[in-house]
């Protein structure tokens, strides 16, 4: 399988079931910062008052999370990793009045031995 087609394994655990970790390549990071739209904020505030979920915010959050994970994946691939273990995703608001949302992902890039079983 070519390097570009190899599927990266992500896990929040410190091991990969059925695989032995053969090398630790280092901590990898991925970040994404998205701005918040004033009109979307207004409609989200109204929705908060009347109840329900804010689909606009959920969509932005999902896009930021995906971008941060893709950045983590790219960094791990550059190191030659087979997997990233101990993946953690954190969220924060940054900027003036919390006008931007930041998603940060971290994990440990590792190499794996062959599958057992």
C-alpha positions as CSV (number, residue, x, y, z in Angstrom):
1,X,0.0,0.0,0.0
2,X,1.4,3.4,-0.9
3,X,2.2,5.9,1.8
4,X,-0.6,8.3,0.6
5,X,-3.2,5.5,0.8
6,X,-2.2,4.2,4.2
7,X,-5.1,4.6,6.7
8,X,-4.1,6.3,9.9
9,X,-5.5,5.0,13.2
10,X,-6.6,7.5,15.8
11,X,-7.6,6.5,19.3
12,X,-8.2,8.1,22.6
13,X,-6.7,5.1,24.4
14,X,-3.0,4.5,24.9
15,X,-2.9,1.3,22.9
16,X,-4.3,-0.1,19.6
17,X,-6.2,-3.4,20.0
18,X,-4.4,-6.3,18.3
19,X,-1.3,-4.2,17.5
20,X,2.0,-3.7,19.4
21,X,3.4,-0.2,19.6
22,X,7.0,-0.5,18.3
23,X,8.0,3.1,18.4
24,X,7.1,6.5,19.8
25,X,7.7,9.3,17.4
26,X,6.6,12.3,19.5
27,X,3.6,14.4,20.4
28,X,1.7,15.8,17.5
29,X,-0.7,18.8,17.4
30,X,-3.5,20.1,15.3
31,X,-5.2,23.5,15.7
32,X,-8.1,25.3,14.0
33,X,-9.5,28.7,14.8
34,X,-12.8,29.8,13.4
35,X,-14.4,33.2,13.6
36,X,-17.9,33.7,14.8
37,X,-20.4,35.5,12.6
38,X,-22.5,38.3,14.2
39,X,-25.7,37.3,12.4
40,X,-25.3,33.6,13.4
41,X,-24.7,34.9,17.0
42,X,-27.9,36.8,16.9
43,X,-29.9,33.8,15.7
44,X,-28.2,31.5,18.1
45,X,-29.1,33.8,21.0
46,X,-32.7,33.8,20.0
47,X,-32.6,30.0,19.7
48,X,-31.1,29.9,23.2
49,X,-34.0,32.0,24.6
50,X,-36.7,29.9,23.0
51,X,-34.9,26.6,23.4
52,X,-33.4,24.1,20.9
53,X,-30.0,23.6,19.4
54,X,-28.0,25.9,17.2
55,X,-27.3,24.1,14.0
56,X,-25.1,26.9,12.7
57,X,-22.8,26.7,15.7
58,X,-22.8,22.9,15.6
59,X,-21.8,23.0,11.9
60,X,-18.9,25.4,12.7
61,X,-17.7,23.3,15.6
62,X,-17.7,20.1,13.5
63,X,-15.8,21.9,10.7
64,X,-13.2,23.2,13.2
65,X,-12.8,19.8,14.8
66,X,-12.3,18.1,11.4
67,X,-9.7,20.7,10.4
68,X,-7.8,20.2,13.7
69,X,-7.9,16.4,13.3
70,X,-6.7,16.7,9.7
71,X,-3.8,18.9,10.8
72,X,-2.9,16.3,13.5
73,X,-3.0,13.6,10.9
74,X,-0.7,15.4,8.5
75,X,1.8,16.0,11.2
76,X,1.8,12.3,12.2
77,X,2.1,11.2,8.6
78,X,5.2,13.5,8.1
79,X,6.8,11.6,11.1
80,X,6.0,8.2,9.4
81,X,3.4,7.2,12.1
82,X,1.0,4.3,11.7
83,X,-1.3,5.6,14.5
84,X,-1.9,8.5,16.9
85,X,-2.7,7.3,20.5
86,X,-4.0,9.3,23.4
87,X,-5.9,11.7,21.2
88,X,-7.4,14.6,23.1
89,X,-9.6,17.4,21.7
90,X,-9.9,20.7,23.6
91,X,-12.1,23.7,22.9
92,X,-11.6,27.4,23.8
93,X,-12.8,30.8,22.9
94,X,-10.2,33.4,22.0
95,X,-10.1,36.9,20.7
96,X,-12.0,40.0,21.8
97,X,-15.2,39.0,23.7
98,X,-14.6,35.4,22.7
99,X,-15.2,36.2,19.0
100,X,-13.3,33.1,17.8
101,X,-13.3,29.5,18.7
102,X,-10.2,27.4,18.9
103,X,-10.1,23.6,18.6
104,X,-6.8,22.0,19.6
105,X,-6.0,18.3,19.1
106,X,-3.0,16.4,20.6
107,X,-1.8,12.9,20.6
108,X,1.3,10.7,20.4
109,X,2.4,9.5,17.0
110,X,3.5,5.9,17.1
111,X,4.6,3.1,14.8
112,X,2.9,-0.3,15.0
113,X,3.9,-3.9,14.6
114,X,1.9,-6.3,12.4
115,X,-1.7,-7.2,13.3
116,X,-2.0,-10.2,15.6
117,X,-4.7,-12.8,15.6
